[in-house]
Amino acid sequence: MSISANPSTTVTSKVHDSIEEVALLDSVNDDHDDVIVEMKDPMDSAAFLTLLRKSLTTWRMQGKKSIWIKLHIKLANLIEAAVKEGFWYHHAEPNYLMLVRWLLDTEHTIPANASHRVRVGAFVMNEKREILVVQEKNGILRGMWKFPTGVIEQGEDIHVGAMREIKEETGIDTEFVEILAFRQSHNAFFEKSDFFFMCMLRPLSRDICIQELEIEAAQWMPVEEYAAQPSVQNNDLFKYILDVSLARVDKLYAGLSPVHTRSVFSDTKDCFYLNSSDLNWPSRIGN
Amino acid sequence: MSISANPSTTVTSKVHDSIEEVALLDSVNDDHDDVIVEMKDPMDSAAFLTLLRKSLTTWRMQGKKSIWIKLHIKLANLIEAAVKEGFWYHHAEPNYLMLVRWLLDTEHTIPANASHRVRVGAFVMNEKREILVVQEKNGILRGMWKFPTGVIEQGEDIHVGAMREIKEETGIDTEFVEILAFRQSHNAFFEKSDFFFMCMLRPLSRDICIQELEIEAAQWMPVEEYAAQPSVQNNDLFKYILDVSLARVDKLYAGLSPVHTRSVFSDTKDCFYLNSSDLNWPSRIGN
């Protein structure tokens, strides 16, 4: 959501047929008749409620559609007042809660909340057909030799996150090749879903240096030795992942690789992942 | 996060060297030394704070790792107390806020919040090389003839969501073929990201019946007419999408199609999307 106007604390508005200066909550307006209030400084909840009510009256007269209030966690005392004024929760991150209210009589067009977490796994094979594997210190796969995996950070492209995770966990530099396949899982944590993008990357270095906090051990392992593990043989997902990885190395299997496109949401570039092999296009993003 | 034990309100615990019955918050324990408290009924915030403190003491003695509190929006009055006791926000949905606290001295291993919204677009072409296009009533693409698009619902597979959206917007029944490509965008709404999966589907019916709330008009349009629109010609994403769609129809372009795998998170099935053409596998999911 882009923000186009400057904050303001007062507006001249017509209330009860008289022109008066009304104190309002600090806010910015974006391009879509939305109002965004970001609260960071402590405020008494009664004072907040008074300001909020006056502000809502003004915003309604101005024809605003949706009102967003971002409350820092230090301002948890103000949530109840906002809820009483018809706000509901949109999303939350560790240090803030975003509330929203729709001011029109029509059905709201407020964007859906994020529903998926994004993780990556990495198939990295060297010229001796050894693959890069790790053992994790924690988690349900502890003790198994597995591909490096990790969570994509906020605002991070999949191919960038894959290279970063490999570097962090093993110290190996890589060049991104393709997304080979991906898995969608539901109810991964509470009611939220999970994407796991299986990526192939080319190693650019050889010496392993593990991240000791999460990783117990890492090594270059002959792919046959990896494949022979019961934990791989008894898991249909791990077998599929190995099948597509080896098909990419030994056959004509093609995955999806990134090209940049202009973003519709911001000034940054988006990544469009497509089967560039089948279109005879080279990947257009440098690594 | 699976839940394996029954709720309980009291435990017998050793506090101050005496055995006493302590009233605790209703909670369930999952398989991983986590405690999940779900609050639905009104409670005074002072009473909640007292119960929460006693409960935290007990859970710490029991060696619990993480404590989750799910507060219905009607219980916004309790958030401040939880924050004062060291809880932070994990995620929120319209009618609840999930708070979490880590009880150990180690770095926490709490799962990352959802970061991406998931949308789909649909390329549906009939035997006359006409494609299914719609005009939306609202939004930045109003007035343009475009592919049907929509947001994936909570817990919905991509291929299921694509068929549902086409049916809802246009009344057309379809059979899912492949994900042709996808786009990742950042800062799509506030700091959250957006996936847009471009799908190909085969039409199984012909008569259009539009959903009047969101859709102004829908039609079967010759693909050349769609391609000639300035809004397509001037947008590199729309051109890429058209290129891969036509390459899928006219050339050997292969996208990703779903197979089912056993879920690691729940008793349901996951979907693994892979290039089954290149593996010479038929798609293994019925439509």
Contacts between the chains, C-beta under 8 A, distances in Angstrom:
chain1	res1	chain2	res2	distance
A	1	B	189	5.7
A	1	B	190	5.9
A	73	B	83	5.8
A	73	B	88	6.3
A	73	B	89	6.3
A	76	B	79	4.7
A	76	B	80	4.4
A	76	B	83	4.6
A	77	B	80	5.0
A	79	B	76	4.7
A	79	B	79	5.4
A	79	B	80	7.8
A	80	B	76	4.3
A	80	B	77	5.0
A	80	B	79	7.7
A	83	B	73	5.8
A	83	B	76	4.6
A	88	B	73	6.3
A	88	B	94	4.7
A	88	B	95	6.9
A	89	B	73	6.3
A	89	B	92	3.9
A	89	B	93	6.5
A	89	B	94	5.9
A	89	B	95	7.3
A	89	B	96	7.1
A	89	B	97	5.8
A	90	B	92	7.1
A	90	B	94	7.5
A	91	B	91	6.9
A	91	B	92	5.6
A	91	B	190	7.6
A	91	B	192	7.1
A	92	B	89	3.9
A	92	B	90	7.0
A	92	B	91	5.6
A	92	B	92	3.8
A	92	B	97	6.1
A	92	B	98	7.6
A	92	B	113	7.8
A	93	B	89	6.5
A	93	B	113	6.5
A	93	B	191	8.0
A	94	B	88	4.7
A	94	B	89	5.8
A	94	B	90	7.5
A	95	B	88	6.9
A	95	B	89	7.3
A	96	B	89	7.1
A	97	B	89	5.8
A	97	B	92	6.1
A	97	B	97	6.6
A	98	B	92	7.6
A	98	B	190	6.9
A	107	B	213	7.0
A	109	B	138	6.1
A	109	B	139	7.8
A	111	B	117	7.0
A	111	B	188	7.7
A	111	B	189	4.3
A	112	B	117	5.4
A	112	B	151	4.8
A	113	B	92	7.9
A	113	B	93	6.5
A	113	B	114	7.5
A	113	B	117	7.1
A	113	B	192	7.8
A	114	B	113	7.5
A	114	B	114	4.2
A	114	B	115	5.5
A	114	B	116	5.5
A	114	B	117	5.3
A	114	B	192	4.7
A	114	B	193	7.4
A	115	B	114	5.6
A	115	B	116	7.4
A	115	B	117	6.2
A	115	B	118	6.1
A	115	B	152	6.9
A	115	B	154	5.7
A	116	B	114	5.5
A	116	B	115	7.4
A	116	B	116	4.7
A	116	B	117	7.7
A	116	B	118	5.6
A	116	B	195	7.3
A	117	B	111	7.0
A	117	B	112	5.4
A	117	B	113	7.2
A	117	B	114	5.2
A	117	B	115	6.2
A	117	B	116	7.7
A	118	B	115	6.1
A	118	B	116	5.6
A	138	B	109	6.1
A	139	B	109	7.8
A	140	B	264	7.5
A	151	B	112	4.8
A	152	B	115	6.9
A	154	B	115	5.8
A	154	B	191	6.0
A	154	B	193	7.5
A	155	B	186	4.5
A	155	B	187	6.9
A	155	B	191	6.8
A	155	B	193	6.8
A	156	B	186	8.0
A	157	B	184	6.1
A	157	B	186	8.0
A	158	B	184	6.2
A	180	B	274	7.3
A	180	B	275	7.8
A	181	B	256	6.5
A	181	B	272	6.2
A	181	B	273	6.0
A	181	B	274	3.8
A	181	B	275	7.2
A	182	B	256	7.4
A	182	B	272	7.5
A	182	B	273	5.4
A	183	B	261	6.8
A	183	B	270	5.4
A	183	B	271	6.8
A	183	B	272	4.7
A	183	B	273	7.4
A	184	B	157	6.1
A	184	B	158	6.2
A	184	B	270	6.5
A	184	B	271	4.9
A	184	B	273	7.3
A	185	B	263	5.7
A	185	B	264	7.1
A	185	B	265	5.3
A	185	B	266	8.0
A	185	B	270	4.6
A	186	B	155	4.5
A	186	B	156	8.0
A	186	B	263	7.7
A	186	B	265	7.5
A	186	B	266	7.1
A	186	B	268	6.3
A	186	B	270	7.8
A	187	B	155	6.9
A	187	B	263	8.0
A	187	B	265	5.6
A	187	B	266	4.5
A	187	B	268	6.9
A	188	B	111	7.7
A	188	B	265	4.7
A	189	B	1	5.8
A	189	B	111	4.3
A	189	B	265	8.0
A	190	B	1	5.9
A	190	B	91	7.6
A	190	B	98	6.9
A	191	B	93	8.0
A	191	B	154	6.0
A	191	B	155	6.8
A	192	B	91	7.1
A	192	B	113	7.8
A	192	B	114	4.7
A	193	B	114	7.4
A	193	B	154	7.5
A	193	B	155	6.8
A	194	B	265	7.1
A	195	B	116	7.3
A	195	B	195	7.6
A	213	B	107	7.1
A	235	B	262	7.8
A	236	B	261	5.0
A	236	B	262	6.1
A	237	B	261	4.4
A	237	B	262	7.3
A	237	B	264	7.5
A	237	B	270	7.2
A	237	B	272	6.4
A	240	B	259	7.0
A	240	B	261	6.6
A	240	B	272	5.5
A	240	B	274	6.6
A	243	B	279	6.8
A	244	B	274	5.4
A	244	B	275	7.3
A	244	B	279	6.9
A	247	B	278	6.5
A	247	B	279	5.7
A	251	B	278	7.2
A	252	B	278	5.9
A	253	B	275	6.1
A	253	B	278	4.3
A	253	B	279	6.5
A	254	B	254	6.7
A	254	B	275	6.1
A	254	B	278	5.9
A	255	B	275	6.5
A	256	B	181	6.5
A	256	B	182	7.4
A	256	B	256	7.2
A	259	B	240	7.0
A	261	B	183	6.8
A	261	B	236	5.0
A	261	B	237	4.4
A	261	B	240	6.6
A	262	B	235	7.8
A	262	B	236	6.1
A	262	B	237	7.2
A	263	B	185	5.7
A	263	B	186	7.7
A	263	B	187	7.9
A	264	B	140	7.5
A	264	B	185	7.1
A	264	B	237	7.5
A	265	B	185	5.3
A	265	B	186	7.5
A	265	B	187	5.6
A	265	B	188	4.7
A	265	B	189	8.0
A	265	B	194	7.2
A	266	B	186	7.1
A	266	B	187	4.5
A	268	B	186	6.2
A	268	B	187	6.9
A	270	B	183	5.4
A	270	B	184	6.5
A	270	B	185	4.6
A	270	B	186	7.8
A	270	B	237	7.2
A	271	B	183	6.8
A	271	B	184	4.9
A	272	B	181	6.2
A	272	B	182	7.5
A	272	B	183	4.7
A	272	B	237	6.3
A	272	B	240	5.5
A	273	B	181	6.1
A	273	B	182	5.5
A	273	B	183	7.4
A	273	B	184	7.3
A	274	B	180	7.3
A	274	B	181	3.8
A	274	B	240	6.6
A	274	B	244	5.4
A	275	B	180	7.8
A	275	B	181	7.2
A	275	B	244	7.3
A	275	B	253	6.1
A	275	B	254	6.1
A	275	B	255	6.5
A	275	B	275	7.3
A	278	B	247	6.6
A	278	B	251	7.2
A	278	B	252	5.9
A	278	B	253	4.3
A	278	B	254	5.9
A	279	B	243	6.8
A	279	B	244	6.9
A	279	B	247	5.7
A	279	B	253	6.5
